[in-house]
């Protein structure tokens, strides 16, 4: 997803080394797995190179 910010655009999804975009797959609240950890655990997938990416969000 591209969103404008003060006249510029910013990507919200991560990109691979060769600039293929990752697709958002799923998110789960972090408290299901550990108290005091990440707020969200996010899963992205890049279909060209078949890469999966797990990332954590602390808001």
C-alpha positions in Angstrom: 0.0 0.0 0.0 1.3 3.4 -0.9 0.2 6.4 1.1 1.0 10.1 0.6 2.9 11.9 3.4 3.7 15.6 3.0 4.0 15.3 -0.7 6.0 12.1 -0.6 4.8 8.5 -0.8 5.8 5.9 1.8 5.5 2.1 1.6 3.7 0.4 4.4 4.6 -3.2 3.3 8.2 -4.3 3.2 10.0 -4.9 -0.1 12.4 -7.7 -1.0 16.0 -7.1 -2.1 15.0 -7.1 -5.8 12.0 -4.8 -5.1 9.2 -7.4 -5.3 6.5 -6.4 -2.8 5.5 -8.5 0.1 1.8 -9.3 0.5 0.1 -9.1 3.9 -1.1 -12.5 5.0 -2.1 -12.4 8.6 -1.8 -10.7 12.0 -2.4 -11.9 15.5 -2.3 -10.1 18.8 1.0 -10.7 20.6 -0.5 -11.2 24.0 -1.8 -14.6 22.9 1.8 -15.9 23.0 3.5 -13.8 25.7 2.6 -11.2 28.2 4.4 -7.9 27.8 5.7 -8.7 24.3 4.8 -7.3 20.9 1.4 -5.8 20.3 1.0 -7.6 17.0 2.8 -10.4 15.1 2.5 -9.8 11.3 3.1 -12.3 8.5 4.0 -11.2 4.9 4.7 -13.3 1.8 6.6 -12.5 -1.4 5.4 -14.9 -4.1 8.1 -14.4 -6.7 11.0 -15.5 -4.5 8.8 -17.4 -2.2 9.9 -15.6 1.0 8.0 -15.4 4.2 8.6 -12.6 6.7 7.5 -12.4 10.3 7.7 -9.0 12.0 6.6 -7.6 15.3 4.8 -4.3 16.1 5.2 -2.5 19.4 2.8 0.5 19.2 
